[in-house]
Amino acid sequence: MKKIIMILAALAVVAGVATAAPKEKVEKKIVTVVFTTDLDCHHCAQKVLNTIPYEKGVKEVTPDVPTKTVTVSFDAAKNSVEALTKAFTSIKVKVFKAEEKK
């Protein structure tokens, strides 16, 4: 009797694993946005580099002090331009314009 119960339990586990639907891979959409900001010194650029890369989904951050821009590449499924704008505001960096780079 114990053998029959063990065999049925093993079959139930195998059947459960076999019929489990595989998870679909979500395709990552990496978006690159150029933010026009009020960066005016390397200290401000360092504040950006110490904060923005740690936002969810951010892959790359490149501040450019002479042109007062910050280029950010991020996963669109994990973050948005609005959320990144709030992150800039939290470190007291004003964002005047954000445009997607193609």
N, C-alpha and C positions, 0 to 999 in steps of 0.2 A: 504494500500500500504506500509506504514512504517513497519507494522508487517511482511509482506512478505520479505522485504529487510533485516530486522533484523534476521529472521529465516534463510534466505539464507546465511547471513554473519556468523551466528553461525555454520551452517552446514559446511561452508568452513573452518572455524577454526578447528572444530572437525576432519574433513577429513584430514586436513594438519597435525595435531598432530598424527593421527592414522597411516598415511602412512609414517611418518618420520622414516627413517632407524635408528635403535639403533646403537650407536657407539660401535665398537668392543673394548674390553679391550686389551690393549697391555700388553703382559706378561713381567714383569720385569725380566731381566737377571742380577743378581748380580754377579759381577766378583771380585775375590780377587787376587791382584797382590802384590808381594814382590819386593820392589825396593832396590837394593844395592846402598848405598849412601856414602857420605863422612862425616856423622855425627860423631862428636868427643866430643861433650859436651852436657849437658842438655839444655844449651841456644839454641843450634841448634835444638834440639828436640822440644823446646817450640816454635821456629819460625815455625816449621812444623805444630804443633798443632794449632797455631794461624792463619794459612793460608789454608792449604789443606782441612780441613773439610768444608770449605765454598765454595769449588769448586762445580760446578753443579753435582748432582747425587751421591756425595760421602756420604757413609753411616757410615763408620768407618775408623779411622786412628790410627795405633799403631806404634810409633817409638820405636826402640830398640837400644840404644846407644852402648852397648858392642859389638853387632854383626854388627853394622852400617847398619841396615836395617829399612825400613818403610813398614808396611803392610797396604794396602789401599783396602777397599771394596767399590765398586761403581756400579751404574746402567749403564750397557753398552749402553743403549739407549740414555743416557744423557751425557756421557763422554767417554774418551778413554785414553789409556796408553800414547799416544803422547801428548795429552792435559795436562795430569797430570805431565808428564816430563817437559813440559814448565812451569807449575806452580812451580815445584821445582826449576827450573832455575831462575825464577823471584825472588825467595827469596835467591838466591845464594847458593843453595844446589845442588851439582853435583850428577847426577844419572849415575851409571856405567852399571847397568844391571837391567832389569825388567823381572820377570818371573811369569807366572800365577800359582797360588796355586790351587791345586785340592782337 
